[in-house]
Structures are given as structure tokens and as C-alpha cells.
Amino acid sequence: MPRPRKPQPNDAHPILNLEKLLDIHGVMEYLSVSRQTVYMLIDQEGLPVVRVGAQLRFIPSSVQRWLLSRQGTA
């Protein structure tokens, strides 16, 4: 059985990628939804969020993966 490959410095990782984080307004615009809907998506639908102190921040690639994983659900 082959050994697992060691992570390499250039391997993609959302945090190490140093993407510019979105704030609540950025996610509202990206998803074309209201503030209330963003909070509902966090609480009930698993929209990924990072808390920085009292602030909410969103990693764009995580939001995109979450959105793509929901394709075809209604």
C-alpha cells in the first residue's frame, strides 16, 4: 500500500492561500441575498463562516464550494 504523500508548501489550502476575506456585505452581494438570509444560511444551511473576534468573515473559495455542493437542491 503506498504511503500518503506529504503536504507540499504549494498545496492549496483556503487559509494559506491568503484569499481576501469577505465581510457580511460581500457575501450578501455575492449571493444576492439579504443580511437576514445570510444569517439563516449560516445557522440552518451550513454556510461556512470564520469568526474574527465579534466579526463574521467568509473565505470566498469555501463559500463557492458550499454553493456548488448545493446545486440541484431546492
C-alpha positions as CSV (number, residue, x, y, z in Angstrom):
1,M,0.0,0.0,0.0
2,P,1.5,3.4,-1.0
3,R,2.3,5.8,1.7
4,P,0.3,9.1,1.9
5,R,2.0,12.0,0.2
6,K,3.5,14.6,2.5
7,P,1.8,18.1,2.1
8,Q,3.8,20.4,0.0
9,P,4.3,24.1,0.6
10,N,2.4,25.0,-2.6
11,D,-0.6,22.7,-1.8
12,A,-3.8,24.7,-1.9
13,H,-5.4,25.4,1.4
14,P,-8.0,28.1,1.9
15,I,-6.3,29.8,4.8
16,L,-2.8,29.5,3.4
17,N,-3.9,30.8,0.1
18,L,-4.4,34.2,1.8
19,E,-7.6,35.0,-0.1
20,K,-9.1,38.3,0.8
21,L,-11.9,37.5,3.2
22,L,-15.4,38.7,2.5
23,D,-17.5,40.5,5.1
24,I,-21.2,40.2,5.5
25,H,-21.8,42.8,2.8
26,G,-19.5,41.0,0.4
27,V,-21.4,37.7,0.9
28,M,-24.7,39.4,0.6
29,E,-23.6,40.8,-2.8
30,Y,-22.0,37.6,-3.9
31,L,-25.2,35.5,-3.1
32,S,-27.6,38.3,-4.0
33,V,-29.4,37.8,-0.7
34,S,-30.3,40.0,2.4
35,R,-28.4,40.1,5.7
36,Q,-31.2,38.1,7.3
37,T,-30.8,35.4,4.7
38,V,-27.1,35.2,5.2
39,Y,-27.6,34.6,8.9
40,M,-30.2,31.9,8.2
41,L,-27.9,30.2,5.7
42,I,-25.2,30.1,8.4
43,D,-27.5,28.8,11.1
44,Q,-29.6,26.4,9.1
45,E,-27.8,25.5,5.9
46,G,-24.1,25.4,7.0
47,L,-22.8,28.4,5.1
48,P,-19.1,28.4,6.2
49,V,-18.1,31.3,8.3
50,V,-15.0,32.4,10.2
51,R,-15.4,34.5,13.3
52,V,-12.7,37.1,13.8
53,G,-13.5,38.5,17.3
54,A,-17.1,39.6,17.0
55,Q,-16.9,39.9,13.2
56,L,-18.0,37.4,10.6
57,R,-15.7,36.7,7.7
58,F,-16.1,34.4,4.8
59,I,-13.4,32.6,2.7
60,P,-14.5,33.1,-0.9
61,S,-13.4,29.6,-2.1
62,S,-15.3,28.0,0.9
63,V,-18.4,29.9,0.0
64,Q,-18.1,28.9,-3.6
65,R,-17.6,25.2,-2.7
66,W,-20.6,25.4,-0.4
67,L,-22.7,26.9,-3.2
68,L,-21.6,24.3,-5.7
69,S,-22.4,21.5,-3.3
70,R,-26.0,22.7,-3.2
71,Q,-26.5,22.6,-6.9
72,G,-29.7,20.8,-7.7
73,T,-31.2,21.1,-4.2
74,A,-34.4,23.0,-3.8
